[in-house]
Amino acid sequence: MIDFIFDYQVPINDGYPLLPRDEAYFQFKCIQKRRCLICGRAADINHIDEVGMGRNRNKLDHTQARLSALCRVHHTEFHQIGYQMFCKKYRLTNLGVKVNAETLKRIGMKGNYRGGN
């Protein structure tokens, strides 16, 4: 059903009744398609586990971090109100999933991926 949402471009908000049963897969598909998991707009990849200022993101192994796809508006909101409030506001049981190196490379996330997982 979640694949149907992305294959046929069903508005993301209409997909919410599927959550939380398939919440992790939904978040994965949002990352894979670079669509905001809240509103469906074009998304940036948000690191739930903070990267920190001054670190070169192109040299990180992003497979070790929990990630989410959020548009600029929701990405900013996430950092303003924090993880707990963001999850509560949008009724998420858990925000962020780990993604394999193949998927990250396919969506253009540069990094130092050990072992190619």
C-alpha positions as CSV (number, residue, x, y, z in Angstrom):
1,M,0.0,0.0,0.0
2,I,2.8,2.4,0.8
3,D,4.4,1.7,-2.5
4,F,1.1,2.6,-4.2
5,I,1.2,6.1,-2.5
6,F,4.6,6.8,-4.0
7,D,4.0,5.1,-7.4
8,Y,0.8,7.0,-8.0
9,Q,1.8,10.2,-6.2
10,V,-1.1,10.1,-3.6
11,P,-0.8,13.1,-1.4
12,I,1.2,12.2,1.7
13,N,-1.4,13.3,4.2
14,D,-3.9,10.9,2.6
15,G,-1.4,8.1,3.5
16,Y,-1.4,8.8,7.2
17,P,-4.1,6.2,8.0
18,L,-1.4,3.6,7.2
19,L,0.7,4.7,10.0
20,P,2.1,3.6,12.5
21,R,1.8,0.0,11.3
22,D,4.2,0.6,8.4
23,E,5.7,3.8,9.8
24,A,9.4,2.7,9.3
25,Y,8.8,1.6,5.7
26,F,6.9,4.8,5.0
27,Q,9.8,6.8,6.3
28,F,12.2,4.8,4.2
29,K,10.1,5.4,1.1
30,C,10.1,9.1,1.9
31,I,13.9,9.1,2.0
32,Q,14.2,7.0,-1.1
33,K,11.9,9.4,-3.1
34,R,13.1,12.5,-1.2
35,R,9.6,13.5,-0.2
36,C,8.8,15.1,3.2
37,L,7.2,12.6,5.4
38,I,4.9,15.3,6.8
39,C,3.6,17.2,3.7
40,G,5.1,15.4,0.6
41,R,7.1,18.3,-0.7
42,A,10.6,17.9,-1.9
43,A,12.8,17.0,1.0
44,D,16.3,17.3,2.5
45,I,17.7,14.4,4.4
46,N,17.6,15.2,8.1
47,H,20.0,13.5,10.6
48,I,18.1,12.5,13.7
49,D,21.4,11.6,15.3
50,E,23.2,15.0,15.2
51,V,26.2,15.3,12.9
52,G,27.6,18.4,14.7
53,M,28.9,21.6,13.4
54,G,32.1,21.7,11.4
55,R,32.1,18.0,10.4
56,N,32.4,17.1,6.7
57,R,29.2,15.3,5.9
58,N,30.8,13.9,2.7
59,K,33.1,11.8,4.9
60,L,30.6,10.4,7.3
61,D,29.1,6.9,7.1
62,H,25.4,7.9,7.0
63,T,24.4,4.2,7.3
64,Q,25.1,4.5,11.0
65,A,22.7,7.4,11.6
66,R,18.9,7.5,11.8
67,L,17.6,9.7,9.0
68,S,14.3,11.2,7.9
69,A,13.1,13.1,4.9
70,L,11.8,16.6,5.7
71,C,11.1,19.6,3.6
72,R,12.9,22.8,4.5
73,V,9.9,24.1,6.6
74,H,9.5,20.8,8.6
75,H,13.3,20.4,8.9
76,T,13.5,23.8,10.5
77,E,10.6,23.1,12.7
78,F,12.2,19.8,13.8
79,H,15.3,21.7,15.0
80,Q,13.2,24.5,16.7
81,I,10.9,22.3,18.7
82,G,13.0,19.2,19.1
83,Y,12.5,15.5,18.6
84,Q,9.9,14.8,21.3
85,M,7.6,17.7,20.4
86,F,7.9,17.1,16.7
87,C,6.9,13.4,17.1
88,K,4.0,14.3,19.3
89,K,2.7,17.1,17.0
90,Y,2.8,14.8,13.9
91,R,1.8,11.6,15.8
92,L,5.0,9.8,14.9
93,T,5.9,6.8,17.2
94,N,9.5,7.0,16.1
95,L,11.2,9.4,13.8
96,G,14.2,8.3,11.7
97,V,15.3,5.1,10.1
98,K,18.7,3.7,9.1
99,V,19.3,3.4,5.4
100,N,21.7,1.2,3.5
101,A,24.6,2.5,1.5
102,E,23.1,1.5,-1.9
103,T,20.0,3.7,-1.3
104,L,22.0,6.6,0.1
105,K,24.3,6.5,-3.0
106,R,21.3,6.3,-5.3
107,I,19.7,9.5,-3.8
108,G,23.0,11.3,-4.0
109,M,24.2,11.3,-0.4
110,K,27.9,11.4,-0.5
111,G,29.7,9.6,2.4
112,N,32.3,7.2,3.5
113,Y,30.4,3.9,3.4
114,R,32.2,1.1,5.0
115,G,31.6,-2.3,3.5
116,G,29.0,-1.0,1.1
117,N,26.0,-2.1,3.3
